[in-house]
Amino acid sequence: MRLPVSLGLSVCMLVGGLLAGDAAAADSPAFRGVRGDGHSDEQVPVKWSAQKNVKWREALPFPGHSTPVISRGRVFLTCANVNGTQRGLYCFDRQTGKEVWKRIVSFEKVEPTHKTNPYGASSPVTDGKRVVVWHGSAGLFCYDHAGKLLWKHDPGNVLHIWGYASSPVIYNDRVFLHHGPGVESFMMSLKLDSGKVLWKTKEAGGANDRNPRMVASFSTPVIASVGGVDQLICSMPTRVAGFDPGTGEVLWSIAGLPSPRGDLVYSSPLIAGNVGIAMGGYQGPRMGFRLGGSGDVTKTHRLWRVEDKQPQRIGSGVVVGDHVYVANAGPGTIECISVKTGKVAWKDRLPSGNAWGSTVRAGDYLYVTDQGATTHVFRPSAKKFELVASNGLGPGEKSNSTPAFSDGEIFLRTHSSLYCIAGPK
């Protein structure tokens, strides 16, 4: 049975007006798809290997965690060299995989990161005409599809021992960026056509090390309809906050993400109707809450919070019906969690390795790529883990990226290559 488009979700248009605008509906213009919720209505291949259903493979100059985005026959991806002194946006032809152009930004300052998080962790975003990319301390850049620089902005340095990872978001005529982690973390809005800063809302707290606590959020914000009004929602280090997209005002917040190990978040908030789900990192808690309200609504809107025996979560989950499906970075498990109660419906082992990439849905199936670049395909069943296929790309391949779906094809980024997976015509 084909899953309905809504799946009980609020409409979450990260690229405002995209479906009715210039870009094709089959494009995947942002991290986790057109709505930013990990859902695609594409029917894509279920089985492949290094020799089967690979339309093309293009070598990449450097590893990275960013997800490819697809728009108007082109694929955009970030790469950076080992020291982060050369950070680039790369454009490929989606039919052949051949490089069309690249734009490299030089950055000679020393910006810390972790060896497991190369400097190309942030995914680009496009509205079909322009492509916006964040290179951390090197700045925010906007190009047209031909590679012409339209504007650039320097939001400030990102100084954290684990680097940066949040991806920019386009909504109507604006760009949103969750800048951080580091001493100064904030949410900001810029005009898409000019790069003019419209507002900047600072987030309290910040740290670069474990003295006294590790503080960091790498979360990419989402746009969700709350009571019929669009809001910008993001998991910050200690709380989930709902912002007014027009002014940057924090409309409401829910506390509860910290754990004894730190104030840490990697994943994006998930939206299921009028309910949100957020998950802490570094074995931090998970919690569910009602959207909306005014001010600190923790006591009135938090529905549940589970702290004990949490896995390490880096990739975001995906909501299907009344459950969240999420693959964990450690210890190699995959879980099905009730939206209403937060209880685990089932937990199982991935056939191979941990997963840093996000879990995403295409058509009738869910997909997640583990660190060995094997993509596991399974059914969205609340009863048990129903594995359909495990698709490897050969020995030596590694990946911390998330699959992207466009026009019946899958685009996979590994540390060494960009793949287009396509079934027989």
C-alpha positions in Angstrom: 0.0 0.0 0.0 1.4 3.4 -0.9 1.8 5.7 2.1 -0.2 8.9 2.0 1.7 12.2 1.6 0.7 13.7 4.9 1.3 10.7 7.2 -0.3 12.8 9.9 2.4 15.5 9.5 1.9 19.2 9.3 3.0 20.7 6.0 6.6 21.5 6.5 7.8 23.5 3.5 11.5 24.2 4.0 11.7 25.8 0.5 8.6 27.9 0.5 6.6 27.8 -2.7 8.9 25.2 -4.2 6.3 22.7 -5.4 4.3 25.5 -7.1 7.4 27.4 -8.2 10.3 27.1 -10.6 11.9 23.9 -9.4 10.5 20.5 -10.4 8.5 18.6 -7.8 10.9 15.6 -8.3 13.9 17.7 -7.1 15.4 17.3 -3.6 16.5 20.8 -2.8 17.4 20.6 0.8 18.8 18.4 3.6 16.1 15.6 4.2 14.1 16.6 1.1 11.7 19.3 0.0 9.8 19.5 3.3 12.9 18.9 5.5 11.1 16.0 7.3 12.8 13.0 5.6 9.8 12.2 3.4 9.7 11.7 -0.3 6.9 10.3 -2.5 9.4 8.9 -4.9 9.4 5.2 -5.7 13.2 4.4 -6.0 15.3 1.2 -6.2 15.2 -1.2 -3.3 18.2 -3.3 -4.2 21.6 -2.3 -5.6 25.3 -3.1 -5.3 28.6 -1.7 -6.7 27.8 -3.6 -9.9 24.0 -3.4 -10.0 21.7 -0.4 -10.6 24.6 2.1 -10.4 23.8 4.7 -13.1 27.1 6.5 -12.4 29.8 7.0 -9.8 31.9 10.1 -9.6 35.1 10.4 -7.4 35.1 13.1 -4.8 38.3 15.0 -3.8 37.7 14.9 -0.1 35.4 13.1 2.5 32.5 14.9 4.1 29.1 14.3 5.8 26.9 16.6 3.7 23.9 15.3 1.7 23.7 16.0 -2.0 20.8 18.3 -3.1 19.3 18.0 -6.6 17.7 20.8 -8.6 17.0 21.4 -12.3 19.3 18.6 -13.6 22.2 19.4 -11.3 23.5 17.9 -8.1 25.2 20.2 -5.5 27.5 19.0 -2.7 30.1 20.4 -0.3 33.7 19.2 0.1 36.6 20.6 2.0 40.3 19.6 2.3 41.7 18.0 5.4 42.8 21.2 7.1 39.7 23.2 6.1 41.8 25.7 4.2 39.9 25.0 0.9 36.1 24.7 1.2 34.1 24.1 -1.9 30.6 23.9 -3.4 30.6 21.3 -6.2 28.1 21.1 -9.0 27.6 17.9 -11.0 25.4 17.0 -14.0 22.7 14.7 -12.7 22.5 12.6 -15.9 26.2 11.8 -16.2 27.8 12.7 -12.9 30.4 14.9 -14.5 31.6 17.9 -12.7 30.0 21.1 -14.1 31.7 23.7 -11.9 33.2 24.2 -8.4 33.6 27.2 -6.3 36.4 27.1 -3.7 36.7 29.4 -0.7 40.1 29.8 0.9 40.3 30.0 4.7 43.6 30.2 6.4 42.6 30.5 10.0 42.7 27.4 12.3 39.1 26.3 13.0 38.9 23.3 15.3 36.9 20.2 14.4 37.0 16.5 15.3 38.7 13.9 13.2 35.3 12.2 12.7 33.7 15.4 11.4 35.4 16.8 8.3 34.8 20.4 7.3 32.2 19.5 4.6 29.4 18.6 7.1 26.8 21.2 6.2 24.5 20.5 3.2 23.7 23.2 0.7 20.1 24.3 -0.1 18.6 25.7 -3.3 15.3 27.3 -4.4 15.8 26.3 -8.0 17.6 29.5 -8.9 20.1 30.1 -6.2 22.3 27.8 -4.0 23.2 28.7 -0.5 26.1 27.1 1.3 27.6 27.5 4.8 31.3 26.9 5.2 31.4 27.4 8.9 33.9 30.2 9.9 34.7 30.8 6.2 31.2 32.3 5.8 27.8 31.9 4.1 27.7 32.1 0.3 25.0 32.3 -2.3 25.5 31.3 -6.0 23.3 31.1 -9.0 23.0 27.7 -10.8 25.7 28.7 -13.2 28.1 29.2 -10.3 28.1 33.0 -10.2 28.6 34.5 -6.7 25.5 36.6 -5.8 26.4 37.5 -2.3 28.4 36.4 0.8 28.1 37.1 4.5 30.4 36.4 7.5 28.3 35.4 10.5 31.4 34.9 12.6 33.6 32.1 13.7 32.5 28.6 14.8 34.8 27.5 17.6 34.1 24.1 18.9 36.2 21.0 19.2 33.6 19.0 17.3 33.3 21.5 14.4 30.0 22.5 12.7 27.2 20.7 10.8 23.9 22.6 10.7 22.5 23.2 7.2 20.9 26.5 6.0 17.2 26.6 5.2 15.4 28.5 2.5 11.8 29.6 3.3 10.0 31.9 0.8 12.4 34.9 0.3 14.6 34.1 3.3 17.5 32.1 4.5 17.7 30.8 8.0 21.0 29.6 9.6 21.5 28.0 13.0 25.0 29.3 13.7 27.1 27.4 16.1 28.2 25.7 18.2 30.7 27.8 20.0 31.0 30.7 22.4 28.3 32.6 20.4 25.4 30.5 19.0 22.4 32.1 17.4 19.6 31.8 14.9 19.6 34.3 12.0 17.6 35.3 9.0 18.9 36.8 5.8 17.2 38.0 2.6 17.7 35.4 -0.1 18.2 37.8 -2.9 20.8 40.1 -1.3 22.1 38.4 1.9 21.0 41.3 4.0 20.6 40.3 7.7 17.0 40.7 8.8 17.4 39.4 12.4 19.7 37.5 14.8 18.6 35.9 18.0 21.3 34.8 20.3 21.0 31.6 22.3 22.3 31.7 25.9 25.2 29.6 26.9 28.2 28.2 25.0 31.4 26.4 25.5 34.3 24.9 23.6 35.3 22.2 25.9 34.2 20.1 28.9 34.8 22.8 31.5 32.4 23.0 33.1 30.1 21.2 30.6 30.1 20.3 26.9 27.6 22.5 25.2 26.7 22.2 21.5 23.8 21.9 19.0 24.3 20.8 15.4 20.6 20.7 14.7 19.2 21.9 11.4 15.9 23.8 11.9 12.6 23.0 10.3 9.5 25.0 9.3 6.2 23.7 10.7 2.6 24.9 10.8 1.7 25.6 14.4 -2.0 26.5 14.8 -2.1 27.5 11.2 0.9 29.7 11.4 4.4 28.8 10.1 7.1 28.7 12.8 10.8 28.0 12.7 11.6 25.2 15.2 15.1 24.0 16.3 16.7 21.9 18.9 19.1 24.1 20.9 21.6 22.7 23.4 19.2 22.7 26.4 15.7 23.2 24.8 13.6 23.2 21.8 12.6 26.7 20.6 9.9 27.9 18.3 10.8 31.2 16.5 8.7 33.7 14.6 10.2 33.5 11.1 9.5 37.2 10.5 11.0 38.7 13.6 13.2 36.0 15.2 11.3 36.2 18.5 11.3 33.0 20.6 7.6 32.3 20.8 7.9 29.3 23.1 10.4 26.8 24.4 10.5 23.3 26.0 13.3 22.4 28.3 14.6 18.9 28.8 17.4 18.0 26.4 20.5 18.1 28.7 21.9 14.9 30.2 24.6 14.3 32.9 27.1 14.1 30.0 26.4 17.6 28.6 24.0 19.9 26.8 24.3 18.2 23.4 22.1 17.9 20.3 22.9 16.5 16.8 19.5 15.7 15.3 16.7 17.9 13.9 13.3 18.1 15.7 10.5 15.9 14.2 7.0 17.0 13.7 3.9 14.7 13.9 0.8 16.9 13.6 0.7 19.1 16.7 3.4 17.0 18.4 7.1 17.5 18.3 9.8 15.0 19.1 13.4 16.0 20.0 16.4 13.8 20.9 19.5 14.7 22.8 23.0 13.6 21.7 25.8 11.8 23.5 23.2 9.5 25.1 20.9 12.4 26.0 17.2 12.0 26.5 14.3 11.9 24.1 11.1 13.9 24.6 7.7 14.6 23.1 5.8 17.8 23.4 2.8 19.8 22.1 3.7 22.6 19.7 2.9 26.2 20.4 2.1 28.2 23.5 3.9 31.3 24.8 7.2 31.5 26.8 8.6 28.5 28.7 5.8 25.9 28.3 7.7 22.9 29.6 5.3 22.2 32.5 2.2 22.5 30.3 3.3 21.2 26.9 5.9 18.5 27.6 4.2 15.1 27.1 6.9 12.7 28.0 10.7 12.5 28.6 12.9 9.4 28.6 16.4 9.6 29.9 17.6 6.2 31.0 19.8 4.0 28.8 19.7 6.1 25.7 21.9 5.3 22.7 24.1 7.7 20.9 22.0 9.6 18.3 23.5 11.7 15.5 21.2 11.2 12.5 17.5 12.3 12.7 14.6 9.9 12.7 11.5 10.0 10.5 7.8 9.9 11.6 5.5 7.5 9.9 2.0 7.4 11.4 2.2 7.2 15.1 5.8 6.1 15.3 9.4 7.4 14.9 11.9 5.3 13.2 15.6 6.1 14.0 18.9 4.4 13.4 21.5 5.0 16.1 25.2 5.9 15.9 25.9 3.5 18.8 25.6 0.7 19.5 24.4 -0.1 16.0 20.7 -0.3 16.8 17.5 0.8 15.1 14.4 1.7 17.0 10.7 2.3 16.6 9.3 4.7 19.2 5.7 5.7 19.9 5.0 9.4 19.2 2.3 9.4 21.9 4.1 7.8 24.8 7.8 7.8 23.9 8.0 4.1 24.6 10.0 1.8 22.4 7.8 -0.4 20.3 10.8 -2.5 19.1 14.6 -2.3 19.0 16.8 -4.3 16.7 20.3 -4.5 15.4 21.3 -3.1 12.1 22.9 -5.9 10.0 26.2 -4.0 9.9 27.7 -1.0 11.7 26.5 2.2 13.3 24.6 4.9 11.3 25.4 8.6 11.4 23.1 9.4 8.5 19.4 10.2 9.0 16.6 7.7 8.4 14.4 8.8 5.5 11.4 7.5 3.7 10.9 7.0 -0.1 7.6 5.6 -1.3 6.7 2.5 0.7 10.1 2.0 2.4 12.5 3.5 4.9 16.2 3.9 4.1 19.3 4.5 6.3 23.0 4.3 5.3 25.5 3.0 7.9 29.1 4.0 8.3 30.2 1.2 6.0 28.2 2.8 3.2 25.6 0.0 3.3 22.1 1.3 2.9 19.4 -0.7 4.7 15.9 -0.7 3.4 13.0 -1.7 5.7 9.3 -1.4 6.1 7.6 1.1 8.4 6.1 -1.5 10.7 5.3 -0.8 14.3 5.4 -4.5 15.1 8.9 -5.5 14.2 12.0 -4.7 12.2 11.2 -5.9 8.7 14.4 -5.7 6.7 13.9 -5.8 2.9 17.5 -5.3 1.6 21.0 -4.3 2.7 22.9 -2.7 -0.2 26.6 -2.4 0.0 29.0 -0.5 -2.3 32.0 -2.6 -1.9 34.9 -2.9 0.7 36.6 0.2 1.8 33.6 2.6 1.2 32.5 4.7 4.2 29.7 7.1 4.7 28.1 9.4 7.3 25.7 10.9 4.9 21.9 10.7 4.2 20.4 9.4 0.9 18.6 11.9 -1.3 15.8 10.9 -3.7 14.9 12.6 -6.9 12.9 11.5 -10.0 13.1 7.8 -9.2 16.8 7.9 -8.4 18.9 7.7 -5.2 21.9 10.0 -4.7 24.4 8.6 -2.2 27.5 10.3 -0.9 30.4 8.3 0.5 33.8 9.5 1.7 35.3 8.9 -1.7 32.4 9.1 -4.3 29.1 10.4 -5.3 26.7 7.7 -6.6 23.5 7.8 -8.6 21.4 4.7 -8.1 18.7 4.0 -10.7 16.6 1.0 -11.6 16.2 -0.3 -15.2 14.0 1.9 -17.3 
